[in-house]
Amino acid sequence: MTRILYSLCGADESRPFSPHCWKVVLALRHKGLDFIEKPTPFTEIPALENGFSKTVPILRDGNELIRDSFDIALYLEETYPNRPTLFGGEGGKALSRFVERFSQTIIHPAVTNIAVADIHDMLGETDRIYFRKSREAFLGRTLEEMRAGRDEAIAAFAAKLEPVRQTLKYQEFIGGDGPLFADYILFGALQWMRVTTGVKVFADDDPVGQWFERCLDLHDGVGRHVTAA
Amino acid sequence: MTRILYSLCGADESRPFSPHCWKVVLALRHKGLDFIEKPTPFTEIPALENGFSKTVPILRDGNELIRDSFDIALYLEETYPNRPTLFGGEGGKALSRFVERFSQTIIHPAVTNIAVADIHDMLGETDRIYFRKSREAFLGRTLEEMRAGRDEAIAAFAAKLEPVRQTLKYQEFIGGDGPLFADYILFGALQWMRVTTGVKVFADDDPVGQWFERCLDLHDGVGRHVTAA
């Protein structure tokens, strides 16, 4: 059976950077499932699998096609129930959605403020045109204006993770003693920033930075294997 | 067997307002457990149960004494496993801690900005002295300065719940189809504000306000039964 994860890359396909695709990479490895990753530039995504989705991740699992990182995680949990759980039960499933929405509304904009101009610079020519136009329209600022605010955004970043920092006083992972999909959700956001910018946002003794390092080591260091910018 | 919840009140003991105690009230009702609530002024808490805890909630469950709302919820889940679950499994337990830390670091300070002067005014004479001194030291501002910033704090409040708002696009409760302890955690914060201030912070069509109304109706309307300020 062929299992393919379509993910996102810039000009260098060895450095996939999408936060949502990283969530799925860790989820697949968590379940112990083999897969082939096919990093794809932004503007080639709409043609994948006969136009199945405008965005990645897309997972082909034999005859099944699934899009959206959370839906893929739910699919994996349902389809492979005897492998390690991604949610730890129905409560964990529901509350993972809250973690996703926290990451999406608070952490993703903070990463964007730091990384958006760097992401642009990683892309191939065709993607750059698409990316600049769509992101500048969304942000209401030019990439150059975003870059000018980068240092300020870096300084403000770590504080946004305060709920995570405090959670880690009680447990090694957001999911408890070991990682769950909730960890991969937040890992995805930080890995996106790491691969695209390489900036240091956490003090050495920050529990959030230490947790991120633990996540980089998970599943044979699949996250660490892709180098930081 | 005697089950007693020691909670917090001001001069009027019919209007307990502590967010942490409200979490436990809902958790006990969720488990279908009878209890006597004993609302207690701030300065009388240290004498409860031979000085067992400086803060409420304190739960006496027969011969057991437990403090701290999260620890009480864990105790109830372990002690009464055959009654409705508060966590929905181990994943839900771990991620509820994240919801608690979100509430504590983002929502509680926002409620404090709105409510702290009103809370003072609800207290008896002895408590007022303790409360003003401890809160002004903690906040670095006088209660009068806090009151002056109240309208601004009200206007800024609803946006802080954005991760909750987005979660409610997917499910009726933070815990999924029905409420879990995670709902009671955030309910506690909003009920604290409702009982002490009565201010309207949500637009009528705000899904967060609608969820809070659903929570007020839970368990025979135990939350709604205490009137807003």
Interface residues (C-beta under 8 A of the other chain):
Chain A: T85 F87 G88 G89 E90 G91 G92 K93 A94 L95 S96 R97 F98 V99 R101 F102 Q104 T105 I106 E162 P163 V164 Q166 T167 Y170 Q171 F173 I174 G175 G176 L180 A182
Chain B: T85 F87 G88 G89 E90 G91 G92 K93 A94 L95 S96 R97 F98 V99 R101 F102 Q104 T105 I106 E162 P163 V164 Q166 T167 Y170 Q171 F173 I174 G175 G176 L180 A182
